[in-house]
Amino acid sequence: MTTLEVDRVRLSECTLAAGSRLEVARSEHPTIHYGFAGSGTVLVEGEPPIELSAHTLVLIPARRSATIVAPYPRGGAQRTFGGGQGSAAFIPGTGSRHLVGNGEAVLRLACGSFAAVHAAGLDLFASLATPIVETFDAHDQLDQIMIYAMVELASQEVGGGPMSAALLKLLLLSLLRRSLISANPWVERFSVLNDPPIARAFAEMASKPSGQYTVHAQSQSVGLSRSAFMARFAAAFGESPMSVLRRLRMRHAAGLLSANAVSIDQVAMHSGYQSRSSFTRTFRKHYGTDPSAYRAEAKRESGFETDSTREESSVVK
């Protein structure tokens, strides 16, 4: 897993008083919740209640909201499902510490979001449909990792972002290592880690998305029959090799467009497309917008525009 990259880390320490609720906003990336002390319940729409206690890690799919519920002292967390003495909407990372409710704290946890990419192309949690729940032990020291990562982010010192990302990578590696022994169904998402031939084929596509690949050539390169390769690839990724390749190419193209270093024709070529029209059709289907509009939006978000962008925009218009 040396190719695992973690970025866009947002973390906050949240403390809930008895009977309070923390409404965690939807995120474009997975949200992570790790219990430090006390107990509570995580509610995710369409899912059964998830019990959260010390050393329990809950990872919620992207674009899914969650509610953290703290129990009353003499009742269960169930009593608070219909409301509580405090409620607050919260976006992880908007503050280093967040307090909810009044009175004695009964639950303390880390709330955050992140992006995790394997081999420069595969979003490890992009197809995650249900929450991941795993309980670790104190000797795993994941609580210390989360605390150090939050300290780095809160310090706002040089290198704090990369340091927090490196720390969160350690936590995710612990989770992935757990996938090798856990009986929970979520581990099927990482079956590629246990299939070296399929991992090699994916790594080749991820390292050079512009390559002209065929299923026949890929299966031969890893020593599998075509049918075995297709079956094992689909089991690992939930989709065909060509579908994964298309996603890798689109991610690569999006990065080139955001970097604003080459023309759209060159982006198409570097992404494995022989014609700009074919590339544009695929990009529009994947991202819902044209490459030129995607680049313009990335430029607006960064507040940066080069002469080449202005010239290209004028030609497109």
N, C-alpha and C positions, 0 to 999 in steps of 0.2 A: 504493500500500500504506500510505497514511496511516492507514487504519483497523485496521492490525495491532496487536494488543495482546499483550504478553508478561507473564506473571506466574508466581508459584510457582516461581521460579528456585532451584535447588539446585546448587551447584558445589563440586567438590573437586579438588585436584591430587593425582594418584596416581603413585607411583613404584614400579616393579617391578624386583626383582633377577632375575638370570638363572635361568631355569627355574621362576619363580614364576607363580601364577595369581591373578587377582582375580575373584571371583564377584560380579557386580553384580546386586543384588536386583531383582525385578519392581517396576514403578512404574505408577501409574494414568495417568502422563503419559509421553510419549516420553523416552528417555534419549539423551544426546548425548555423544560421545567424540571428542576432538580431540587428535591427536598433537603433542607439542612436540619431542621428540627420541627417537632410537632407533627400534626397530621391534618389532613383535609381531603377534599374530593375535587377531581378535575372533571368538568362536564364539557363534552364535545358533542355538538349536534349530531344526532343519528347514532351515537355510540353509548354503550352502557357506562355508568359512572366508574371513574378510575380512582382508586384509593391512592393517595399520595402521602408518603411518610418519609422519614429520614433515609437518605441514600437511594430513594426511588427516582428513576429518570423517566420522564414522559416526553416523547417526541411526537409532535402533532403535525400532520401534513400541511403543506402550504395552502393558503387561502381558506383555512378553517379557523373559525374563532373558537375561543375556549373561555370557560368561567371557572375560576378557582374559588372554592367554597370552604370557609373555615367553620368548624363545628362550634356549637354552644358547649359550655363546660359540662353540663349535665344532660347532654343529648347526643345524638349522632349527627354527622354531617347531613343526613337525610332531612333533618328538620329545617335546614337552611335553603333547600332547593327552591322554595317559593319566594325567597327574599331574605333579608337580613338587616342588621343594624347599620351596615355601611356597604356601599357599592361604588365602584370607580372603574371607568374605562381607562385602559392603559396600553401604551405602545412601548414594548421593551426597548431600552436604550435611551429613552427620553430623559432619564434621570438615573443616577447611580443607586439611589435608594428610594423606595416607594412604600408609604405606610397607608394601610386601609383600615378604617374603623377606629373605635375608641376602646380603651381598656387594655387588659393584659393580652399580649401576643400569644396565639396558639399555633401559628404556622409561620415558618420562615423558609423561603425558597429563592432560588435563582430563576428568573424568567428571561428568555432571550430568543434571538433569531439568528440565522446564519445561512450561508450558501456553501455547499460541499460538492466539489467536482472531482471525479476520478479520471485519471489519464487525460486531463485537459479537455474533456468532452462530455463525459457522462455525469449528469446530476444524479447523485446516489439516491436522492429521495424524491425525484421528480414524479415517479409513478406510485409513490406511497399513498395508499388509499385509506388506511386505518392507523391509529396511533400505535407507536412502539412503546411498550412499558417493560422496564427491566429494573429489578431491585439489586443493588450492589451491596458490598460490605464496607465497613469503616476502613478496613485495611487497603481497599482499592484506592482510597484517597481522592476520589473524584470531587468531593466537596472542596478540598484544598485547591484542586485545579480550577474549579469554577471561581473560587474566591480570588485566586491570583489573577485570573483573566479579568474579573471585574475591577480589581485594583488597577491593572494596567490601563484599562479603558478610562477609568475615572481620573487617573493621573494626568492624562492629556500630554504626556511627555513624548519626545521623539521616539518612534519605534513602538509605541503603545499598541497601535493597531495590529502590526505584524506579530507582536508578542502574544496578544490575546488570541489571535487566529491560531498561532502555534499551540497554545495551551488547549484551545477547544479541539484542535486536531487530535491531541492526546486523548481527550475524552471520547471522541468519536471512534478512535482506534480501539479503545477499550470496549466500546459498544460492538464494533465489528468483530473483535476477538470473541466477545460473548456469543455472537451469532454462530460460531463454530460449535458451540456446546448447548445452546439454548434450545428448548423444545417449543418455544413460542412460534406461531406461524409467520411472524414478520421476517424471520431469518431467510425465508425463501427469496426475498428481494436481493440478497447478497450471495446467492448460489454461485455467481460467476467467480467468487473468490476461491471456490473449491474446484473449479474446472479450468486448469491451466491452459489447455488448448483454446478454449473459447476466450479466455482472458488475453491470450497472445493475439488472437485475431482482432479482438476489440482494440487492443493497444496499438496495433498497426494502423487501423483506421483512424484512431484518435490522434496519432502522431502525424499522419499525412492524409487529411480528409480529402485532398484534391486528387488522390490516386484513383485510377480506374479499376475498381474492384468488381469481381464476379463471385457468386457463391461457389462455383466450381473451383476457381483458383484459390479462394480462401480455405475451402475444405481440404484441398490438396496440401496447402502450405502448413497446415497443422496436423496432417496425417489422419484425417477422418473422411468417411464417405460423405457424399453430399447430403443424404437423408439424415445421417447421424449428426452432422454439423448443424443442419437446419433445426433439428429437434432440440439439441442441447443449447443452441443459441437462443431459441425461443423460450426454453425453460429458464434460462439465466436472465433474459431481458424482457420477456413478455411481448416481444415483437421480432420481426424478421431482421436479418443482417442489413438489408437495403434500407429498411425503415430507420434503423439506428444510424446508419451512415448518413442518411438525409438529415437527421437531427444534428449530427456532428458537423456536417457541412454548414448548416444554418447557424449553429453557434459560432463556428469559425468566421463565417461571413459577418455576423453581427459584431464580433470583436474587431474585424478589419474596418467595418463602417464606423464604429465608434472611435477607433484610433484615428480615422480621417487622414490616412497616409497615402492611399492609392485611390485611383478612379474606380467607379462601379464596375466598369468592364474588367478591370484587373481583379477586383474582389470576386467577380464571377469566375474568372479563370483560376484564381487561387483556391476557390471552393469546389473545384472539380466540374464546372459547367463550361461547355463549349460556346454557348451563346448567352448574351445578356437577357434575351427574352425568356429563355427557359429558366434561367436563374431567378429572374424577377417573378415569374409565375409561382415558383416554388417558395420563394421568400415571402411573397404576399400571402400564400396559403398558410405558411407556418406562423408568421408574426402578425398577419392582418393588416399589413401596410407595405408600401413599396420601399425598396432599399434607399432611395433618395429621401423619402420622408423619414425613415428610421434614422438616417444620418443627420438630418436637420434637427430632429428631436434630441438626439444625443449631443449635438452641438449646443442647443439651447440649454440643456441641463448642465453642461460643463462651462457654458459662458465663453466658449472658444470657437473661433472661426478662422480658417486659413484662406489664403487667396485661391487655392485650388478648389476649395469647397464652393466659394462664391462663383468661380468660373463655371464649375460643373453645374451648379444650381441654375445659372443663367442659361446653360445649354439645354438642360432638362425642360425648363419652362418654355 
